[in-house]
Amino acid sequence: MQLNIVYAVFYQAGTIKTPDNLTIGIDSPCMVMIRRENDKISSITVSDPTRKLSKLNISLNIKTDKSGDHFRTSPDKRTGTTKLELDMPQEKFLGKSIVINL
């Protein structure tokens, strides 16, 4: 049984490519969990263990234009990629995970 979940820990900014060709780019240290359903991303969970970030930027090689209370997307139709800008929890919630449902 496949769980269709990707877990990644970034100790610094960087990019990874999963065996199923999902490319994830991050601009700061963080922890990421991506759930997939039917070859689409259903949710992204991120946390900042450094408890220092106010924003986090993620780039994915998928196209989505959904935005929410704590995140904005910038799809690039030419390349088929999307940049997500996330507002990380602050004050007493520093380090808390946030979940983005796509």
ZIDARA-V277981 format. One record per helix or strand of 3 or more residues. SS is the DSSP state (@ for helix, = for strand). FROM is the first residue (numbers start at 1). TO is the last residue. Records with the same first field share a line. If there is no record, write none. Layout:
SS: FROM-TO ; FROM-TO
//
This chain:
=: 5-10 ; 14-17 ; 23-26 ; 30-37 ; 40-47 ; 55-60 ; 71-76 ; 81-87 ; 98-101
@: 91-93
//
